[in-house]
Amino acid sequence: RLFPSDDGDAQWRRSVIERGGEILCVSQFTLYAKTTKGTKPDFHNAMGGDSAKGLYEQVVSLLRKERGGKAELVQEGRFGAMMEVSLVNDGPVTIMLDSNKNALAVPSSSSGSGGGG
């Protein structure tokens, strides 16, 4: 729950579903890079492109299922494509999700370095 109550009196009371909002799901290649050595990021431990695409598609599918199958409420970018996304941040908060507790099953197709979307 990231949004205020309908009357605006209380923060963190409503979800995007409760607010009837839309979701834009965009894959991001640079999710995992090692930057502790050298002068450029190391993506060797990043998920391979095929596996990353499968995981991304699984996330989009789960989001759409959560939204009652209404595809128009969950839009997506093109996996692996160069995209420019503009947005307006509304509020002073950035929330980073970082947990393996509820991790999705990772497709085990191909492995390799980087190349994700």
C-alpha positions in Angstrom: 0.0 0.0 0.0 1.8 3.0 -1.3 -1.0 5.6 -1.7 -2.9 7.8 0.7 -6.5 7.1 1.9 -9.3 8.5 -0.3 -9.8 11.5 2.0 -6.0 12.1 2.0 -5.8 12.0 5.8 -3.6 9.0 6.1 -0.6 7.8 4.1 0.1 4.2 3.0 -3.5 3.1 3.1 -4.4 2.2 -0.5 -2.9 -0.1 -3.1 -2.7 0.5 -6.9 -5.5 -2.0 -7.2 -7.7 -0.2 -4.7 -7.0 3.1 -6.4 -7.9 1.7 -9.9 -4.4 2.7 -11.1 -2.5 1.3 -14.0 0.9 -0.4 -13.9 3.8 0.1 -16.4 6.2 -2.8 -16.2 9.5 -2.2 -17.9 12.4 -4.7 -17.9 15.7 -3.2 -16.8 19.0 -4.8 -18.0 21.2 -3.3 -15.3 19.5 -4.9 -12.3 22.6 -6.9 -11.4 26.1 -5.7 -11.9 29.3 -6.0 -9.9 31.0 -2.7 -9.7 33.8 -3.4 -7.1 36.6 -4.0 -9.6 37.8 -2.2 -12.7 36.3 0.7 -14.5 33.1 -0.8 -15.9 30.2 -2.9 -14.5 30.6 -6.7 -14.6 27.4 -8.4 -15.7 28.8 -12.0 -15.7 26.6 -13.0 -12.7 23.5 -11.5 -14.3 20.7 -13.8 -15.4 21.0 -14.9 -19.1 18.7 -13.2 -21.6 16.3 -16.2 -22.2 15.8 -16.8 -18.5 15.4 -13.1 -17.8 12.8 -12.8 -20.5 10.9 -15.8 -19.0 11.0 -14.2 -15.6 9.8 -10.8 -16.9 6.9 -12.5 -18.7 6.0 -14.3 -15.5 5.9 -11.1 -13.6 3.7 -9.4 -16.2 1.4 -12.4 -16.2 1.1 -12.3 -12.4 0.4 -8.6 -12.5 -2.3 -9.0 -15.1 -3.8 -11.9 -13.1 -3.9 -9.7 -10.0 -5.7 -7.0 -12.0 -8.4 -9.4 -13.0 -7.0 -10.2 -16.5 -7.5 -6.6 -17.6 -4.5 -6.3 -19.9 -5.1 -2.5 -20.3 -4.4 -2.0 -16.6 -0.9 -3.6 -17.0 1.1 -2.2 -19.8 4.6 -3.4 -20.6 7.7 -2.2 -22.5 9.5 -4.3 -25.1 11.9 -6.7 -23.5 15.5 -6.0 -24.4 14.6 -2.9 -26.4 16.1 0.5 -25.9 13.3 2.6 -24.5 12.9 6.1 -23.1 10.4 6.2 -20.3 9.2 9.5 -18.9 7.5 9.8 -15.5 6.7 12.2 -12.8 7.5 11.1 -9.3 4.8 12.1 -6.9 6.2 12.3 -3.4 9.4 12.2 -1.5 9.7 8.4 -1.3 11.5 5.8 -3.4 11.0 2.2 -2.4 13.4 -0.5 -3.4 12.2 -4.1 -3.3 15.0 -6.4 -2.4 13.9 -9.8 -1.1 14.3 -13.5 -2.0 11.7 -14.4 0.6 8.9 -14.4 -2.0 11.0 -15.0 -5.0 9.4 -16.2 -8.2 10.5 -19.5 -9.8 13.3 -18.7 -12.2 13.0 -20.3 -15.6 16.0 -22.6 -16.2 16.3 -22.3 -20.0 19.7 -20.9 -20.9 22.3 -19.3 -18.8 24.9 -16.9 -19.8 26.2 -13.5 -19.1 23.9 -10.4 -19.2 21.8 -9.8 -22.2 18.6 -9.5 -20.2 16.1 -6.8 -20.9 
